[in-house]
């Protein structure tokens, strides 16, 4: 039986040299073995000009290409305990609603005159019926009309990539895609503009990048706190 047309066509094609097969095999193995570039971390350290760690500094990373998706938090809380805002400093993504429960046995009247968010919660106890949505980036300074020494800060970030330093002055922004970022730091006592702290880091070249700042801090000025028993009754 004569060979079929397909068999004759195959026979007409000369076999590939062995060297070609070897090159193709090596290329396939190299592609299979190449690890995907894992997400990276920015490890930040913030100290004062005496070398002491700075807590409650907010470190923000913004992609140089500007491509990012901001997902607001859904469980942000600024509590009121022992006539103080707790936490004193909180960082959230823009668009985040925050609830302000009052766990004191006195009433508070929380407000802010900050450009990023102006609001007032009339004198209340317990938990307000509705949270406040922080829909603009910036720093919001909180106060209480009844207790003048109560001061709190909400840092509303335009970027989803941020972290707050702990008592050791360190913060890690984890899970970042391998690209360039502009990183900056804010602290409630820093002497100078936040924009002046900007630094550029490249996570395409290293999985973990360390960045450090030494901040000059101004003394914190606060209204003197009244004695615990200063306000019998509802206030």
Steps between C-alpha positions, in 0.01 A plus 500: 500500500651836398563757775229757564542867394549600868772239547675615180485864622650411834775304333583801283576721804862456612546416869612783730861481606561367849645835608165668428317251717753555777457879488122472505512261794729727702281804429191314616671395822622855566150644460352235726764556769483882497329612823221753483604829665326486835341805656741712699513691828607848601648496851501850649684630805421841650713659771533848643813711464639339818462149358200403714221301330190695399162335549175591321672620183304420184704370206334518157614345170361625167580321172700723267273400211194605703319170440330381819160395627394647832277271707348679800510326837167386639572462870692812603434616855613798708393427855467730798635349818601680821426831326757437226477403133618142448704458291641848506618461139329284239575464129227403252450495124293776344129415501514311830207533744603534864281444802559694825372297795501662843592254775529764769236561764481862383381646171728632225449735207749401231583748222758603241560825316766346274490567127502127420182448706276736692241334722342504843334227704256665744542419868453124537569181691527150358542455124381755241238368259714565191876493436682797347641441150843654441483569129798733447870434559676700766542525876189539713548635853234389749383687805227487765298809583461384859854380577751737343803276560358222281691509169513228236628470143368317195738468206292444185725354230442532127702178461401153625864436595577637845595396852547657843817465705491321834688579817821379330464761225455233233224432247470260208294553188464145369380333183604766250533431128856523358520862377613846607338678794526845655500458878436774752439535874271710719505553875286731708808674646728511198671827429466553126276397215404141429594544133859573604535141624439336161736223389486269196547126536515227235340168589571360153865445598457369854224318684554702817609864513587683821449874531568723800422851616633717779237758594534817698201505733335801658380475861137397518282772649188381677235656718545392860275210587246561776494270803299180457229618735469845343164443343240322699180417320464466122827664391 
